[in-house]
């Protein structure tokens, strides 16, 4: 039996990673165990709620098909019927689980019988208005039933469209706090019903009235995908009913819903208003002025949800509902809320985002453009100017908004608003200069990026920013990565801007002009990063960079110290210089630099690379150098024939250095059925174990302590060896008749085994005996597995080839090893070991060990043949007559056992099973079924011991 704590661990593991958890079992097995535990009357409600969380979070993992979902839902409904009345919370969770399964597995959409029955159950539950029948205790169940129906209506729009009158009656009858749930359910159903009407042709007053007064069954029909599309910004983007319809009754219903809305929670109010906005947008006969009475209350709300609903209303109806005065008042309200001291930062950011994307009555910009509303002026947003005391997110959001405000206002460079924003950036750089935190550094560079993205065209401000950054870098060289990143991002977003080039050129001059005392080893590393980035710009002259590097190498001890990182950074600059368009103008200087590094730098790797670059410089044109040194878009070598760019007509060399891919599989592994059951060190370990066993009265005393310390020694018989023949595949290609230096590479498909070492085979000839390959596996968990297999080999023409082989399948019986004792061990000793393990397993920890029973029908002769065929190497005792038993022991590395007691009963063969790893039982069952499938009148089944139930 799985204990409560064990279920906690299993559910936690499943929720953390379903795929990893199910690699040790199957979804069907785990779901079956879960449902069995839910049926158990002894399990408490907390435990059952925990079990249901698996179905709530990952229903399609446990129920991958509609049939599995249908069966699971039926089981849960049965469990719900048997759940005691006092278990209110459990019943609510079961309702949610059933709803989740039906929707996720498409049982609802395909109108399965269980879905119909469940809908009837939910509708019957919500008909107990005001708790007249069930009492106040069932209050949460009715609330959950309403939510489940609303979710099913949302996922299958129109499902309740023929029950509007019944839902309206229930809403009106409900006087408790659940009136909110009934109103939400009715509004959702009404909205979808109206949406269905808009898709029909020739809609008249009779059809509309029939819809509003419908009290029939559920509407099962295929819903068009357009039913699910919710967002729209104007009434012209949604299908509408004819404007000539008489909608007095519908208008009365909407008015009543609006009057009751103030009694709801803010989240429910927002959802209700959203639904009503969509309904009015679809019914042109109802004026948006129906919402007018709600505007005053909504303008003064402090709830984010209601403000969002108001803005949706504003974007949908524009001047049909909102006057110019309303628009101006709402915008000022947003500005005030964006700086309210009692609001949290996320809420302030929301209001600022609302200002940035405020839906105007008469917008002048195209949808999707980042353009401020006309009413957002510098005077209106004066209170939103950023300060250094704002948190990072608020400051950046305010800065972006104010940049747009002053950009739209066409303010000159000398304007007060722009001057304030620039001074704000300068103040942030001063904080960075005075040992500001890492967050301040990042925020400052983000702020500069935002500012330059809008005002890079203003030359004076751009030049001032470049000077400020260079001045800052001269004192804090560690900011090199930030400056490089800023230049890259500006270059990406503003392709026509030259600001990045101006910054990099100024940084180059700053580095070159630095006094020698500032060129310490640590600072030099940052400077080299800057110079490497500068060397990528074709518009910047690079001669000063080369002169600086050569002077530093000559006038310092860098070469004698031989620091590999510094040398590699210098070569990174040289690599960029080799690809510079002005290479011919600095040819001599760069050659001198590379030659000096080659002769004097005390690091062999740096010398070799410098020599290679010098060879390229003196032998190749600039165009070919670009081809050799080009870097691909992923940061690796570009996909060009670089070597052929060095030596003309070198296709043969390129071909030899390329690993070719075969069109299909050209080799394969063929299994040899003889199986090396023991590793090389098994006998030694076994003898050492026997020497340490205690002897009492001439008999071996197999105590539990000795067994645990000796038979479970790490490395003890821990490997299994499988043997294969490496042969040619059926494809006959003469190029592969003779293969050499074959490397077999194995990749695991799971984490149950240790990594497998590559296997090397000297050669494979088609006309010779195939070589044997021994595959050694070291299990962590002895489960069946498969390994992906690839091979790299060489053919007679000198070419290297890569091929993919069929996966290697390792079945469960291939993991079996005999009991790890020397061959000369007596049968009495083996039987003592068997009995000891059997007793220890039967009475061991129920969370790890387990016993079970397997039965099948066969004759006595057939049984003897079956045992001789499959269990010969694992027999401990052999039955002499029908009343005796056969004892079989499988050892599964690293330290697990499977024990079988086989006896012939009157009506069937009974196989008693014991193991110290209960997770092996499903594999044992499958194995026994496979080997007994051909027996006469087969009857297989796995019965678990009640005391060790899974």
Number of C-alpha atoms within 10 A of each C-alpha: 16 15 13 13 10 12 17 14 12 16 19 17 14 18 16 11 11 17 13 13 18 17 14 16 15 14 19 15 12 17 19 14 15 19 17 12 19 23 18 11 11 8 13 13 17 11 16 20 18 16 21 22 18 20 23 17 13 16 22 19 17 22 22 14 14 20 14 18 25 23 13 24 25 19 16 21 21 12 17 20 10 11 18 12 13 10 12 16 14 23 24 20 20 23 21 20 24 28 24 22 26 26 21 20 21 17 23 25 19 15 13 15 13 20 22 14 12 19 19 13 13 19 16 12 18 22 19 18 22 20 17 9 10 15 11 10 12 19 19 15 21 25 19 20 23 24 20 22 21 23 18 21 18 17 17 21 27 27 24 28 28 22 23 23 18 19 25 19 13 20 21 13 15 20 13 11 13 19 21 23 21 26 24 24 25 26 26 25 26 26 21 24 23 22 23 18 20 18 15 9 9 11 14 14 14 11 12 20 14 13 20 22 16 17 16 13 12 15 14 16 13 11 15 10 8 9 16 13 8 10 11 14 16 15 19 11 12 16 15 20 22 17 12 11 16 16 17 11 12 18 17 11 14 19 16 11 18 19 11 14 20 13 13 18 11 18 13 19 21 21 18 23 21 19 21 22 21 22 23 25 25 24 24 17 18 19 14 20 14 14 17 11 12 15 16 10 11 17 17 12 15 12 13 16 15 23 21 17 21 22 18 21 25 23 19 25 21 23 16 12 18 21 12 12 9 16 19 14 13 22 23 17 16 21 22 18 19 26 19 13 10 8 12 11 16 12 16 24 19 16 23 23 16 18 23 20 16 24 21 21 19 10 14 11 13 8 9 7 8 11 17 22 21 15 14 22 16 20 8 14 17 12 12 20 17 22 18 13 8 12 13 17 14 20 20 21 20 22 23 18 23 25 23 22 24 20 16 16 13 10 14 13 14 10 11 12 19 20 14 14 20 17 12 19 23 18 15 22 20 14 16 21 15 9 11 13 11 10 10 18 19 13 19 23 19 16 22 19 19 19 23 19 17 15 18 20 13 12 12 11 19 18 14 12 20 19 15 15 18 21 14 16 19 15 11 15 20 15 16 19 13 15 21 17 12 18 19 15 15 20 16 12 11 16 10 9 15 14 21 23 18 17 22 24 20 17 25 23 13 15 24 18 11 11 8 11 6 14 15 9 12 12 14 18 19 19 23 22 17 21 27 20 18 27 25 18 18 14 15 16 18 23 16 15 22 22 15 13 18 17 11 16 17 14 10 11 11 17 21 12 11 16 15 16 11 18 22 16 19 24 22 17 22 25 20 19 26 23 22 22 16 17 19 12 12 17 15 11 16 25 18 15 22 23 17 18 25 22 12 15 22 18 17 12 14 22 21 13 17 27 18 13 22 21 14 18 19 11 12 15 13 18 11 17 21 19 19 21 17 19 13 11 9 7 8 9 13 15 11 12 13 18 16 17 17 17 11 8 11 13 13 10 12 14 13 13 13 12 15 15 12 11 9 11 17 20 21 21 19 17 16 13 10 9 17 16 19 19 17 11 13 18 17 12 19 18 13 11 17 14 9 10 15 13 11 9 6 7 9 14 15 18 11 12 9 15 16 11 11 18 20 16 15 11 15 21 28 21 24 23 18 20 18 20 16 19 19 22 16 10 11 11 10 8 10 20 15 16 22 19 15 20 17 19 18 20 15 16 13 13 14 17 16 14 13 15 13 13 15 16 16 11 16 22 15 15 8 9 11 16 14 16 20 15 16 17 19 19 20 14 19 21 20 15 16 15 17 15 18 20 21 20 24 19 17 12 8 12 14 21 18 19 18 20 19 13 16 17 13 15 14 17 15 17 22 22 24 19 24 20 20 14 8 6 9 11 12 11 15 18 17 15 18 21 15 16 23 23 11 16 22 19 14 15 12 20 17 15 19 28 27 20 17 22 24 21 20 20 14 13 8 12 18 13 12 16 18 14 11 12 17 14 17 20 21 24 18 15 14 9 10 11 10 14 18 19 22 24 28 22 19 25 23 20 21 16 23 23 24 26 18 21 21 23 12 10 11 17 20 19 22 17 25 25 26 24 20 19 18 21 20 13 16 18 18 14 14 17 19 11 13 19 13 10 15 12 13 15 16 18 14 18 15 17 15 11 12 20 17 20
